[in-house]
Amino acid sequence: MEIEIRSGGTRAAVTTAGATLRLFEVDGLAYLETFPAGEAPPMGSGAVLVPWPNRVAGATWTRGGVTHELDVTEPARGNASHGLVRRETWEVVDQAADSATLAVIIDGRPGWPFPFRATMTYAVDATGLTVTHGVQNLGTEPMPFGVGAHPYPRPGRAEVDDCVLTLAATTHLPLDPERMVPAGPATPIARFARLVREVTLDDAFGGCEPGDDGRVHHTLRGGAGGVDLWADPVFRWVQVYTPDSFPGHDGGAVAIEPMTCPPDALNSGVDLLTAEPGETWSASWGLRPLTR
């Protein structure tokens, strides 16, 4: 099932399969790589990543001296990838012309002893798209968790390869190229602003700093326009992936994945969040067009 929301010339579409963001456009211009309605999202497009983003090394993690074994969902690397909710069917719990909220309850999964409820609210207005994540701990013990998303922003009329990718990150986390899990601590970097056609990335960056408006900003900007992915300051991390192509689209693409924690945070504890029993957490990110 798909839900469409509109406000003037701003339109988005979300599926109940995974609460996946399938489409976002303004005045007929795409600001998100999309895929046909009814088809499975390619390359993680639009996925919701809860209760952890990215990967858990070896699909195991330890807390309080207890080792938990998750399902291996990335068999080639032996990892647990991108959380527990992206293949679930979500319920639409609220809907208006310009917004929709979906929810899912997760309980009794291998390696995850914490029942929780996740919500996703998608809203559009004249400025763009706002995406709000909610996580509620339904259990009796404090629940560690992280949150992320997997959009492929598109810069309107501009070609992705001709755009400058600018990140708010101040650190780079080295990853083992075979397992795609951390290979060492994060190290400081200078301001990241690179032409997309000149980089090949599947990299984690951290220390994302908010701008004067209190939000983190990652941008794709070209001569014919661009797109801004903004996020609340709790999204201190971002994974950036630059595939050579995206299904149904000529030219390159860029996944800019806001995350509250780095890969394998369930093991490292870095920037891991905690929800107390009954506590609800929420935070937002979004997309807005850039005219130049």
C-alpha positions as CSV (number, residue, x, y, z in Angstrom):
1,M,0.0,0.0,0.0
2,E,1.2,3.5,-0.8
3,I,0.3,6.8,0.8
4,E,0.7,10.1,-1.1
5,I,0.9,13.5,0.6
6,R,0.8,16.9,-1.0
7,S,1.0,20.6,-0.2
8,G,0.8,22.9,-3.2
9,G,3.4,21.7,-5.7
10,T,5.2,19.6,-3.0
11,R,4.5,15.8,-3.2
12,A,5.9,12.7,-1.4
13,A,4.9,9.0,-1.5
14,V,5.5,6.5,1.2
15,T,4.9,2.7,1.2
16,T,3.6,0.7,4.2
17,A,6.3,-1.9,3.4
18,G,9.1,-0.7,5.6
19,A,7.6,2.9,5.9
20,T,9.8,3.5,2.8
21,L,10.1,6.9,1.3
22,R,9.6,6.3,-2.4
23,L,9.2,9.7,-4.0
24,F,9.8,13.4,-3.2
25,E,9.3,16.2,-5.8
26,V,8.5,19.9,-6.0
27,D,6.7,21.4,-8.9
28,G,7.4,18.2,-10.9
29,L,11.2,18.1,-10.2
30,A,12.6,15.1,-8.4
31,Y,14.6,15.8,-5.3
32,L,14.9,12.1,-4.5
33,E,15.9,9.1,-6.6
34,T,12.7,7.0,-7.0
35,F,11.6,3.6,-8.2
36,P,8.3,2.3,-9.6
37,A,5.3,1.9,-7.3
38,G,4.8,-1.6,-6.2
39,E,8.4,-2.6,-6.7
40,A,11.0,-3.4,-4.0
41,P,13.3,-0.5,-3.2
42,P,16.7,-0.8,-4.9
43,M,19.9,-0.5,-3.0
44,G,18.2,0.3,0.3
45,S,16.5,3.4,-1.2
46,G,14.3,5.2,1.3
47,A,14.8,2.6,4.1
48,V,14.2,3.3,7.8
49,L,17.1,2.0,9.9
50,V,15.9,1.2,13.5
51,P,17.0,0.1,16.1
52,W,20.5,0.5,14.6
53,P,21.7,2.0,11.3
54,N,24.4,0.5,9.1
55,R,26.0,-2.8,10.3
56,V,26.6,-4.8,13.5
57,A,29.9,-6.7,13.0
58,G,29.4,-10.5,12.9
59,A,25.7,-10.0,13.8
60,T,26.7,-10.2,17.5
61,W,26.8,-7.6,20.2
62,T,27.4,-7.7,24.0
63,R,25.7,-5.8,26.8
64,G,26.1,-6.3,30.5
65,G,28.2,-9.4,29.8
66,V,25.5,-11.1,27.7
67,T,26.2,-11.7,24.0
68,H,23.2,-11.3,21.7
69,E,23.1,-13.0,18.3
70,L,21.1,-11.2,15.6
71,D,20.0,-12.6,12.3
72,V,22.7,-12.4,9.6
73,T,21.1,-10.1,7.0
74,E,24.2,-9.4,5.0
75,P,25.5,-12.9,4.3
76,A,28.4,-11.9,2.1
77,R,30.0,-10.0,5.1
78,G,28.4,-11.9,8.0
79,N,26.8,-8.8,9.4
80,A,23.4,-7.7,10.7
81,S,22.5,-4.8,8.5
82,H,20.2,-1.8,8.9
83,G,18.0,-2.8,11.8
84,L,14.8,-4.7,12.2
85,V,12.0,-2.6,10.6
86,R,12.7,-2.1,6.9
87,R,11.0,-5.3,5.8
88,E,8.1,-5.0,8.2
89,T,4.6,-4.0,7.2
90,W,3.8,-0.7,9.0
91,E,0.3,0.5,10.0
92,V,-1.0,4.0,9.0
93,V,-2.0,5.5,12.3
94,D,-2.7,9.1,11.2
95,Q,-3.1,10.7,7.8
96,A,-3.9,14.2,6.4
97,A,-3.5,15.7,3.0
98,D,0.0,16.9,3.8
99,S,1.2,14.3,6.3
100,A,1.1,10.7,7.4
101,T,2.3,8.7,10.4
102,L,3.1,5.0,10.3
103,A,3.9,2.7,13.2
104,V,5.2,-0.8,13.8
105,I,5.8,-2.8,17.0
106,I,8.9,-5.1,17.2
107,D,8.9,-7.9,19.8
108,G,10.6,-11.2,20.1
109,R,13.4,-10.9,17.4
110,P,16.6,-13.0,17.6
111,G,19.3,-11.1,19.4
112,W,17.1,-8.2,20.3
113,P,15.5,-8.6,23.8
114,F,13.9,-5.1,23.8
115,P,10.3,-4.7,22.6
116,F,9.7,-1.3,21.1
117,R,7.3,0.8,18.9
118,A,8.7,2.8,16.0
119,T,6.8,5.6,14.3
120,M,7.6,7.6,11.1
121,T,5.9,10.9,10.3
122,Y,6.3,12.3,6.8
123,A,5.1,15.9,6.2
124,V,5.4,18.3,3.3
125,D,4.9,22.0,3.0
126,A,6.2,24.8,0.8
127,T,9.7,24.5,2.1
128,G,10.1,20.7,1.5
129,L,9.9,17.4,3.3
130,T,10.2,16.7,7.1
131,V,10.7,13.2,8.3
132,T,10.3,12.5,12.1
133,H,11.4,9.3,13.7
134,G,9.9,8.1,17.0
135,V,11.1,5.2,19.2
136,Q,9.3,4.1,22.3
137,N,10.7,1.5,24.7
138,L,7.9,-1.0,25.5
139,G,10.0,-3.1,27.8
140,T,11.1,-3.1,31.4
141,E,14.8,-2.5,30.8
142,P,16.7,0.5,29.4
143,M,17.0,0.0,25.6
144,P,20.1,1.0,23.6
145,F,19.4,2.0,20.1
146,G,20.4,4.1,17.1
147,V,18.4,5.5,14.2
148,G,19.1,6.2,10.6
149,A,17.6,6.6,7.1
150,H,18.8,5.7,3.6
151,P,17.7,8.4,1.1
152,Y,19.3,9.1,-2.3
153,P,18.8,12.9,-2.6
154,R,18.5,14.3,-6.2
155,P,19.4,17.9,-7.1
156,G,16.4,18.8,-9.2
157,R,17.5,19.9,-12.6
158,A,21.2,19.5,-11.9
159,E,23.1,16.3,-12.8
160,V,24.4,14.5,-9.7
161,D,27.9,13.9,-11.2
162,D,28.2,17.7,-11.8
163,C,27.3,18.7,-8.2
164,V,29.5,19.5,-5.3
165,L,28.8,17.3,-2.3
166,T,29.3,19.2,1.0
167,L,29.2,17.5,4.3
168,A,28.8,18.9,7.8
169,A,31.2,16.2,9.1
170,T,34.5,16.9,11.0
171,T,35.7,13.3,11.2
172,H,36.1,10.3,9.0
173,L,35.7,6.7,10.3
174,P,37.9,4.1,8.6
175,L,36.1,1.0,7.6
176,D,37.4,-2.5,6.8
177,P,36.7,-2.7,3.0
178,E,35.9,-6.3,3.1
179,R,33.5,-6.3,6.1
180,M,32.4,-2.6,6.1
181,V,32.8,-2.3,9.8
182,P,35.1,0.1,11.7
183,A,38.8,-0.5,11.4
184,G,39.9,2.1,13.8
185,P,38.9,5.3,15.5
186,A,37.5,8.3,13.7
187,T,40.1,10.9,12.7
188,P,39.7,14.7,12.1
189,I,39.1,15.9,8.5
190,A,39.0,19.3,6.8
191,R,35.7,20.6,5.5
192,F,34.4,18.1,2.9
193,A,33.3,19.7,-0.4
194,R,34.0,17.6,-3.4
195,L,32.7,17.2,-7.0
196,V,30.7,14.0,-7.1
197,R,32.3,12.7,-10.3
198,E,35.7,12.9,-8.6
199,V,34.9,10.7,-5.6
200,T,34.0,7.0,-4.9
201,L,32.6,6.6,-1.4
202,D,31.0,4.1,0.9
203,D,32.3,5.9,3.9
204,A,31.2,6.9,7.4
205,F,31.7,10.5,8.6
206,G,31.1,11.8,12.1
207,G,31.2,14.9,14.2
208,C,28.5,16.6,12.1
209,E,28.2,20.1,13.3
210,P,25.0,22.2,13.1
211,G,24.9,25.5,11.3
212,D,23.6,28.8,12.6
213,D,20.0,27.6,12.4
214,G,20.8,24.7,14.8
215,R,20.5,22.0,12.1
216,V,23.1,19.8,10.4
217,H,23.3,20.4,6.7
218,H,24.6,18.1,3.9
219,T,24.1,19.5,0.3
220,L,24.4,18.5,-3.3
221,R,24.7,21.7,-5.4
222,G,25.2,22.3,-9.1
223,G,24.8,25.1,-11.6
224,A,21.2,24.2,-12.2
225,G,20.1,23.7,-8.6
226,G,20.6,21.4,-5.7
227,V,19.2,19.8,-2.6
228,D,19.8,20.2,1.1
229,L,19.5,17.3,3.5
230,W,19.1,18.8,7.0
231,A,19.0,17.0,10.3
232,D,18.6,17.6,14.0
233,P,22.0,17.7,15.8
234,V,21.5,14.2,17.3
235,F,22.2,12.9,13.8
236,R,26.0,13.3,14.3
237,W,26.9,10.7,11.7
238,V,26.4,10.3,8.0
239,Q,27.2,7.4,5.7
240,V,27.8,8.5,2.0
241,Y,27.6,6.0,-0.8
242,T,28.2,6.9,-4.5
243,P,27.1,4.0,-6.8
244,D,27.9,4.4,-10.5
245,S,24.2,4.3,-11.3
246,F,20.7,4.0,-9.9
247,P,18.1,1.7,-11.5
248,G,16.1,3.6,-14.1
249,H,18.3,6.6,-14.0
250,D,21.3,7.5,-16.2
251,G,24.4,8.8,-14.4
252,G,25.5,8.6,-10.8
253,A,23.7,8.8,-7.5
254,V,24.5,9.6,-3.9
255,A,23.1,8.1,-0.8
256,I,23.4,10.6,2.1
257,E,22.3,8.6,5.2
258,P,21.8,10.6,8.4
259,M,22.6,8.4,11.4
260,T,22.6,9.0,15.2
261,C,25.6,6.7,15.6
262,P,28.3,5.1,13.6
263,P,28.5,1.5,12.2
264,D,28.7,-1.2,14.9
265,A,27.7,1.2,17.6
266,L,26.0,-1.6,19.5
267,N,29.5,-3.0,20.1
268,S,31.5,0.3,20.4
269,G,28.9,2.3,22.3
270,V,29.8,5.4,20.4
271,D,26.9,7.9,20.4
272,L,24.5,5.1,21.2
273,L,21.2,6.3,22.5
274,T,19.2,4.9,25.4
275,A,15.4,4.8,26.0
276,E,14.3,4.1,29.5
277,P,11.2,1.8,30.1
278,G,8.2,3.6,28.6
279,E,10.3,6.5,27.3
280,T,9.6,7.9,23.8
281,W,12.4,9.5,21.8
282,S,12.0,11.5,18.6
283,A,14.1,13.5,16.1
284,S,13.8,14.8,12.5
285,W,15.6,15.3,9.3
286,G,14.4,16.5,5.9
287,L,15.0,17.6,2.3
288,R,14.5,21.0,0.7
289,P,15.3,22.2,-2.8
290,L,18.1,24.6,-3.5
291,T,17.5,26.9,-6.4
292,R,21.2,27.5,-7.2
